[in-house]
Structures are given as C-alpha cells and as structure tokens.
Amino acid sequence: MRDVLDTQDLWEQERGAIEQEVAQDLSNPEYVLSSRLLAEMFSDTPYAHDALGTRPSFQKTTGGMLKTFYDQWYGPNNAILVVVGDVDPPKTLAQVKELFGPIPSRPVPPRPTIQLRPLRPAAITFETDLPYGLAVVAYRLPGLDSPDFAAGQILADVLDSRRGNLYALVPEGKALFTATDGDALPKLSYRYASVAFPPGGDGPALVAAIKSIIAGYAKNGVPVDLVEASKRHEIADAELQYNSVAGLAAAWSQALAVEIDPHRTMTSRRSRR
C-alpha cells in the first residue's frame, strides 16, 4: 500500500504473459460479442469497454505510466480491506490499524461522469468457430443504483425461465437452447437474450422471434406465476450468499466500492456468472 515495483524491466517481463491471457479472451466468440455489445450500448462512456485491455494498448504502456496510475489511485482512502475467516475481530482490527494506519491518504482523481446518449438500433454480425449459431437481442436496463434494478433482474429471470415463451422455441424445434446473460453496472446494466441454432439456420428469423416474444410480454404482461417463481429464486439465491463467508464479503466489498445497497449486489451476482 506504500509503493509499487513498476520499473520498465519488470513491466517488460510481465507484458508477454498478460498479452497471452488477453489473446485467449479475444479469440472467444462470446467475449467478442460482449465487448461489441458494450461498445454499441455505452458508446462514448467509460462503460463502452471493460478492463481487459488490448495488445496495442499494452505496447503503448510503460513502467512509468503504471507507477503514475498506482500513485493516483492506490491510496488507503481508496481501498477496501476484506478479512475472511474465523478471526478475533478486536485483535484483527488492532493489527489492521497497526499495519495500515500510519500510511497517509492521498488525493484521488475525480471519476469520469457517465453521460449516455440515446440508444440507437444497431446490428452486429460476425463469423465464429462455434458449432452453432447465436441469434441475440440486447437491451439497456437500470443500473445497480436505480430503484428499478430489481424489476429488471426479475424480468430477465422470467425471460430465462424454462416455462417462458423464449424457451418454448426449444421444444418447438426452432432452437437448440436459449439463455439470457448480461452484466450489472452502477449506472446502467444490460441483458441479452440468445437463441442457438444449428449451422445453416435462419438467424435473422430467430432475432425477429425473440423481439416478438418480448413485445408480447410488453403488450400482454408478464405471467404472474413466473414473476413469483423468479422472486422466490432470487431470494433463495441471496440467502445462499448471505450464508457464504466469501459471498458475503464479495457483496459488501462491492457495495462499499460503488456505494450502493449491498442487497442489490447480491441479487446482481447471478448476472455476472
């Protein structure tokens, strides 16, 4: 917490391993889809890309840049220490204060504001080496700090239900499988519904089918029994995390980091699996 070893020589040694890890992700079609969705949905904001990085960005990075970043952001006043295990709280807190108390705080740069522009319809198409095709429809939803976040989460669960209209495409022989996925961010989240089809299938027709199903829910309402089932599932899932030491630590640390209700971080966990 006092300083970091980020010389140019050390960075040169580490960069190769990082680039190999990044290359693996960039060759994953599902990651490519996720990154392109972020770029379309959150363009011109920090949300438009994740923290993975790219080879060109690594080639421009220097040990001096890493040191500057560390000095700007890695202060004790901008850190969260999570202690997990069968510990004696008073003794542990005393040791934490002894180790970290003398380290002075440092000014932290202001975080960039999130100013979203209206979402424009966009089509994303690319070839993959997957043994099947994917038809995907994505939507922007409320973020973790919105009172409507929970409603968006339940709606996503309903769409993902085996008793829902999306999954009905499977027994009808129109899809190999269906799924919903996405991520939750403080100011906004996004979810997408996907339908898998065999090689040679009609992807655009399935995109239209997904949109029709969602439009039907919007027009006629969401089945009450599916809503109640999704709520019970979310509550049970949150209770499991409450009873997990690691899960509880993760929820509280995220809540403190982004300054939101920890109960929302628990219900959002499933969207990041």
N, C-alpha and C positions, 0 to 999 in steps of 0.2 A: 504493500500500500504506500510505501515511501518513494519507490522509484522502479524503473524497469530497465532490463538489459536489452536494448534495441539498437545495437550497432549495425552498420551496413553488412558486416561479415556474418553476423548471426541471422539477419534477415535473408541474405543470400542462401544460407544453409536451409532455412525453413521454407522458403518460397516454393521450391520444387515439390515438396510433399503436399503443400496446400493446393498447388495447381493440379496435381493428380487427383485429389479429392474433388475439386471443382469440376474437372473433366468428367468424372463419373456422373455427377448430378446433371451436367449439361447434356449428357448422352441419354438421359432418362426422359422418355416422351412425356410422362406425367409431370415431371418438373418443368419441362419446356412449356407445357400447357399452362401450368400455374403461373410461370413468370410472364407469359404473354397476356394472361388474364389480368394480372396486376398492372401491367403497362397500359392496357386499354381502360380499365376501370378507374385507375387512380393517376392518370397521366398528369404530369407537371406538379406532382406532390412527392414527398418522401416515401409514400406508400407504393409508388409505382415500381419499386424494385425491393428485393429482400437483401439480406446481409451476406449472401454467398460471395459476391464479387465475380470478376471476370479476369481472364488472363491479361488482356490489355491494361486493366486497372492495376494488377499486381506488377506488371512491368514498369509502370509509372511510379509505383510506390517505393519509397526509400526508408532506410532506418531512421533518418531524421524526421520524416513525416509520422512514423509510428510513435516516436518519442514525443512529438508535439501533441498528437492525439491523446496519448496517455496523460501528459501533463494537464491537458484541458479537462478531461472527463473522469479520470480515475482518482478522485478525491474521496476521503471517508464520508464527506457530507453528501456524496452521490452514490453511495454503496449500501448494500443490504447484506448483513451477515446472518445466515441461517444456520442454527445449531440443531442438529437432529440426533436423537438417541436418548438413552437412559442416563441423564445427567443431573447433577445437583444445580438447580438454577442459580442460587446465590453465589456459589463458588464459580460457576461458569461465567456469570456476568462480571464478577470481580476480575477474572482472568482476561476477559474481553476488554474491560476498561484499562487493565494494565498494559496489554499489548497494543491496543489501538487508540486509547485515549490521548496519548501525547502527540499523535500525528495531527498536524494542523489542517483545518479545512482549506479549501481553495475555491476561488470563483469558478462557476460552471457557465459555459456559454449558453445563451438562450436557445431553446429548442425551436426548430422551424415550425411555423404555423401550417395547419392543414386547410387549404382553401380549394375545395373541389369545384370543378366546373360541371355543368350538366352532362350527364352520361349520354354519349352518342352511340347509336346502334353500330355494331361492328361484327364482321365475320372473320373468324380465324380458321385457317385450313392449312394443314401440313401433313407430309408423309411421315410414317413411323415404321419401326420394325416390330410393332406389336402384332400378335397373331390374330387380332380382331380390330375392328374399327370402333371409334367412340363418337357418338353424337352428344354434344354438350350445349347446355343453355345456362348462362350465368346471370346473376342479379346482384346489385349492391343492396346491402341491408344495414340496419342500425348497428352502431358500434357498441363496445363494452360499456361506455359511459352514458348510453341512452336508456331511458326507461322502457323503450320498446325492444331492447335487445332480447329479452326473454321470449317475447312473442315471435320474433324472427327465428329463434332457436327451436321453439315448438313447431313452427310451420315447417322448418327444414326436416324435423323428425317425422312429421306427418307425411311429407313428400317421400321420405325414405322408407316408410312403413311397408311391410310385406302385404298389408291389407289395403294399400293405397292404389290409386289408378296408375301410378308410374310403374310399379312392379307388375301390374296386370299385363304389361307388354310381354313379360317373360312367358307365362302360361299360354298366351295368345300366339306364341311362336314368332313374335316380332323382334325379340331381343334375347341375347344370351344372358345378360344380367343388367341390373340397374343400380345406381348408387347416387348419393349426394355427398358433397365434400365442400371444403372451403376453409376460411380462416377468420378469426375474430381479432380486430384491431381496436384500439381505444376509440377512435372517432368514427370508424365505419368497419363493417365486415362484408364479406362476400360469400355466397354459396353458389354451387353449380350442381345441376342435375345431369347425370350422364347415363347413356344407354349404349351398351356394347352390342355390336352386330358382327356377323361373320364376314370374311372377305367377300367383296363383291356386293355387299348390301347397300341399301339406299340411305346414306347418312342424312342428306337434306330432308328426306321424308320423316325420319325419326326426330330430327330437330323440330319440325313442324308438329309432330305428335306431342313432344314434350311441352311446347308452347301451348298447344290446345288443352292439355291436361291442366296446366297451371291456370290458364284463362278460365277453365271450367270451375276450378276451385274459387277463383276470384269472383265469378258471376254467381255461383250457386252456394258458396260457402264451403267450409271445411267440415267433414264429418265429425260430429261431437265425440263419438266413441274413440276416434283416432286421436283427437286432441287430448282427451282424458288419459288415454293409454300413454301418450308421449309425455304428459306431465308426470305421471307416476314413474315412468322410466327415468326422466331427468332427476327427480327427487331421489330415487334409489341410487342413481349414479353419483349424485352429490354426497349422499350419506356414506357411500363406499370411500369416497375421497376424504371425508371427514375422519373416517376410521383408519386412514393410512397416514403414517407419520410423514412419509415422503410426499404424499399427495397434499396433505395439509400445509406442509412447508412450501411447496411449489405454489399453491393457491395464494397464501398470504404474501409471499415474496413478490409475486406478480401484482397483487393488489396494491402493495406499497409502492412498487416501481411505477405503476401507471396511475396511482391514486384513484382507484375505483373500489366499489363494494366487492369484498372477496367472494361473496356468494355468486356474483356474476362470473368471476374467473373460474369457479368450479363448474358452472353449467356450460362454460365455453370450452372446457377441456376436450370434450369429445370431437369438436370441430378441428382440432389440431393433431389428431392421431395420425 
